[in-house]
Amino acid sequence: MLCSAVEVATMEEKLDPSLPCCRHLLSAILAMEPSECLISHARACGGGSITDQVQQFIWDHCLSAPGDFHAPYLKNFLKKLITQVEFDHGCVLDHLYELYALYMTSSKDDSLVKRGARICKRISFPFPDGCSELQSCPQSRVLEFSLQCSLNMLEGDTGCSIWPSSLFLSELILSHPELFSNKSCFEIGSGVGLVGLCLAHVKASKVILSDGDLSTLANMKSNLELNHLNVEADLPERNKNPSTVKCLYLPWESASESELQDIMPDVVLGADVIYDPVCLPHLVRVLSILLNQMNLGFCRQPASCKDPSLNIEHENGEHDYKDAIDRSDGSSKCLSKEATVAYIACVIRNIETFNYFLSLGEQANLHIVDLTDSLKPVNLLCYMHSYNQASVKLLRITFRNIQ
């Protein structure tokens, strides 16, 4: 059923875009959530049905919003929307029909899914009430990033996709900025760069992102520049510009010990890196070197660093090492250095693979603690029905200091 222009003109007052339900609908369509999710949000905006006001809001604020929409995605959404309104015996706005007809007669979907094709998603983090005091909360209460992603996950471009663990780590950084602000942070397997963008937002003192796939690395650099960050490639040390994010090509199997020691991070992050048993020995070796910086990178005179009273374990399980040696002037002056810590987020798809990682970590003297229940991020992605925060496990890993 079509609505005439007269009927549209006599509609009730338009929906307020600042309403949470309206913000969620807009965020969901910009993030390219499944059509079922969009329909659910649309019904919430209309009190259970997709009213004329909801359709007008979709037209005014969702379909006309800036951004390069993926035509097949919008075509499927419009088809679902029109079908639902008609099923409820509602009135479909004629410009929605016209737009759907335009997509039906435009180029075929097949031309848009060729190898290397990319789509642009806009991931929003709407901060709920009570979060305004967080350092990471912007004045607008909404943080948004544009991300170029792959259409070909089944053809190998998995690194150019947004995975649940990456979303989880991003929520963690924004929910607990004190863990990352003013610290040197290094991410292994950085994917589309979302975690790096969040680290830059909370003002980490240094952000280094790495990946072992060149196409993923190139896409990540593009995403950082798309969000107005300076990018420095393949230079892991001595960054003079704190606003610059460094991108490093780093295959785990070929990363040298000296190369990893030069990075010297305070915090290591990883999202969905525990997935392939073949890669796990290499991953554990990389983590061991990065987390053992106190012994390998600072303490060049172990005999002077053996006082166990200087190794203090805090309630959160982290250590402060007071015995790092400053060798810059040839003296044996000891400096305070907090132990490097890793936060690894993962979805357990194969328990045997996960247990294999734990076994390798134990052999490498890594202390692995499950923080899933004790360090929960704020739910900043409640509009994403395709993402379940509870499906992600969070591990904190430190090097087990052996006296």
N, C-alpha and C positions, 0 to 999 in steps of 0.2 A: 504494500500500500504506500503510495506517494503522499508527501505533505506538500501542499501548495505554499507559495511565497507568503500568502496572506496568513496562513496558519502558523508559519514560522515566525512572522512578525508579531503575532499575538501570543507568543509563548510567555510563560512566566519568567520571573527574574532568572538571569543566567547563573550557572554554578560558579562558586567562588574558587578560583584556581589555588588559593592558599589552603583549602580544606585538605586534611591528610589523605582522604580517599581520592581526591583529584590529583594530588601530587603523586600518589602511588600509581595511578593509572598512567600518568604522563611518564613517570620514571620507567615503568614496565615496558611501554612501547618503545622508548628510546633505547632501552637495554635489549630489545628484541626478544622479550619473553614469549613463550608459546601462546597461541591464540586463546586457549582455554583460560590462561591466567588473565589476559586482557579482558575477556568477557566477565570473569569473576569481579575484577576491579570496576568494570563499567556498571555491573549490577549493584555493587556496593555504593557507587556514587548516586544511583537512582533509587536507593532504598529497597532494592530487590528486583527492579526491572530497569531495562535500558530505555529510559524516557527520552522525550524530544530534547530536553535540556542536556542530558548526557551525550546524545549524539552531536548536539551543537558544540559542546565542550570538546569532544573528540575532533571535530572539524576545525575549530578555532585554535586549539592549543596543542593537539597531538599531530595531526596530519600536516599542519602548516608550520610546525616548529622547524627551526634550522637543523640541517643535518642531511646527509646523503642516505635516504632511506633505500632499503633493498626492495625492489619492486615486487618480486615473488612473495616476500614476507607480508607486505601491505595488502597484496591481492588476497592472500589466504585469510588475513585478519578481516578484511572488508566482507569477504564471502561469509565468514563465520558470524560477523556482526549482523549482517542483513538477514541471514537465516534465523538467528535468534530473535530478532525484533519481529520478523514475520510470524515465527512460531508462537510468539506471545500476543499475536494479533495487534501489534503496535504499528506505528506509522514511521516509515523509513524516510529520512530527509532525502530530497531528490539529488542534492549534490553528492551524497554518498553513493547513490546509484550511479551517477555520472562518472565519478572517479573509478568505481569498480569496473564500469564498462570500458573506460580508458585503459586500465591495466589488462583487461581481457583481450583487447585488440592490439596491445603493444608487443614488443619483441618477446620471443619465447623464453621461458626460464632456462632452457638448456644453454643458451648463449652466455648466461651469467654464472654458471657453475663450472666453468673451465678451470683447468689446473692453474693455481696461482691467484685465483679470484679472491678478493677481500671485501669484507663488509665493515661498516663502521658502527660500533655500538657505543652508546654513551651510558656509562655506569655512574649512577648517582648514589650518594650516601646521605640520606636525609637524617639529621640528628634529632632524636625525639626529645620531648620535654625532659628537663633535668640534666641535659648534657651541655648546656650553654657554658658551663665553667671549664669544660675540657679545653686544653690548649689547642687541640685539633679542630674544634668546632668553628667554622667560619661565621662571619656576621650574618650571612644569609641563611644559616642553619642547614645549607645543602652544599655538599662538595661533589663536584662532577668532573669526570675524566672521559675523554674521547679515546676509543681504542679500536685500531684496525685489527680485525680478526680474520681467520681463515674460514673458507667454506668447505675445506677438504680434509676434515679430521681423519676420515677413513683412508685417505691417500697419503698420510704421513705428516701432515702439517699440524700435528698435535701441539707443538710448541707455540703455535699462533692462535691458540684457543684459550678461553678463560675457564679455568677449572675450579671446582669448589674450594680446594685448599688455598688457592690464590685469593679467592674472595674472603676466606676465613682469616688469613694472615693480614689482609688489608683492614678488616674490621678490628683485628687485634691491635694493630699499630695505631689506628685512630682512637681506639678505646683506652689504650694504655700508652700514651705518647711518652711518658716518663721513662719507659724502658728503652727508647730508641733516640730521643732527642739528644743532641750534642754528643752522639756516639758515631763511631765509624761502623757502617753497616755494609755487609757483603751478602748478596743473594746468589745462591747456586741454582742454575736452571731457572732463569728469570722470565721465560715465556713472553707474554705480551708487554710486560713492564709495569703492571698495575701495582705490585708491591713496592717497586722503586718509586713510583709517583707518590704513594702514601708516605714513604720514608722521607722524601724531599719535602712533602707538605708539613710534617712534624719537625722539620729542621734537624735532621740527622747531620752531624758534622761532615760526614763523607758518605756518599752512596756509590757503591760499585755493584753493577749487575753483570752477570755472566751467563753464557750458554755455550753448549758444545755444538750447536747447529747454526750454520752461517745464515740460512734463510730466516730462522727465528730471530737471530741477532739483528739482522737488517730491519725486520719488522718492528722489533723492540725499539731500535733507535728512532724509527719513524714515529712511533707512538709518543716517545719522550718529547720529540720536537713538536709534534702535533699539540702537545699540552704545554708548550712554551718553556721547555727546559733546555739548558745548554747540554750538549752531549760531547763527551771526550772519549775517543775510542782507543782501546788496547793500551792504556797507560794506568796501571794500578796504583801508582805511588805519588806522593807529594803533590796533591791537588791544591793549587793556589786560589782557586775560585770555588767557594763552598756551595755555590748554586749550580755547579756543574755535576751532572751524573756521568759516571764512567761506565763504559760498556766494554766487556772483556770476553774475547773468544777463549773458552776454557773447557776443552774436552776433559772429563775426569780421568780417563785412562792415560792421557799423555801430559797432564799437568805436572810440572817439576816441583820438587820440594822447595827450591829457592824461589820460584815464581809465587808459590802459595805463601811462603813466609814474608815476602815483600808486601803482601796485602795488609797484614797485621790488623784485622778487624776487632772491634769490641763485641759485635754481634753478628752472627751468621744466621741467615734465614733460608728456608727451603720449602717449597710447596709442591706436593705430589711428586717427590723425587724417589720414593720407595715403591717402585713398581716393577722393576725388571731385575730378576735374580742375577743375571749376567753382569749388570752394572753395579750391583751393591758393593762388591769388594773395592771397586774404584772409588765409590762414593764415601765409604768408610775411611779409606786412606786419606782422601781430601779433607774430611772432617777432622781426622786425627791430627793432621798437620796444622790446620787452621786453629784448632782448639788447644793445641799444645804450645802456643806461642810463648808462654811464660818460660818454658824450658829451652825452646829452640831459638826464640827471637830475642830474649832479653838476658837470661841467666847464662852468661858465657863462663862464669866461674862458679860451678855448682857447689864447691866446698863452702863458699861464703853465704850460701842460700839454703842452709839446712835447718834453720831454727823453726821447728814446728809450731812454736807459739805465735809466729807471724802469719800463719795460715788460718784465717778465721772464716768459719762457715756461718752464713746468715740464715735466718728463718726460711728464706725462699730457696735455700740450697746453693746460692752462689757464694764464691769465695773472693776474698781480697788477699792479694799476695803483696806483702810489704817488702819483698826481698829482691825485686828486679834491679839489675845492676845497670847504671848509666855508664857506658864505656866511651861516650863521646869525648871526654877529656882525659881518658886513661885512668880515672880514679875508680874506686869501688863504692861510690855513693849509691845507696839503695833508694829506689823510687816506689811510690804506691801505684799498683796496677791491678785493676779488677780483672778477674779471670774472664777469658772469652767464653761466651755462651752461645749456643745455637738453639733456635726455635724452628722445629720442623713440623709442618702441618701435613696430614695425610689422610686419605680415605682408604681404609683397609679393604681391598678387593680380593686379596688372597692371603689368608692367615699364615700359610706356610712361608710366603715371601716376607711378610712382616716379621715373623719369628726368626727367619734367617738373618734379617737386618739386626735384630736384637742380639743374636748370637755373635755376629761379626763385631758389633759394637763392644760387647763384653770382652772379646778377645783383644780388642784394640785399646782397652782401658778407658772406654767411654762410659760415663755415668749418665744413664738415660732415665728420665723421670717423666711419668705421664701427668701432664697438667690439665688434661681435658676438663676435669671437674672443678679445678681450683683457680684457673685463670681464664674466665669466660669473657669474650668480647661482648660489647653492646650489640644488639641486633640492629644493624644499620641498613639491612637489605631485606626488610620484611615484605617489600613489594615483590620480591623475586620468589615465585612459587617453585621455580626449577632448582633452587638452592636451599639445602637444608643444613643449617649450621651444626645441628646435632650429629650429622653424619661424619664430621671431621674430627680427627684425633690430633691433639697437640702434644708434642714431645719437647722437653728441654734437655739439652745434651751439653755436658761439660767434660773436660778431660779429667780422669781420675788421678789426682796427684798422689804419687807413691813416694813415701818418705824413706 
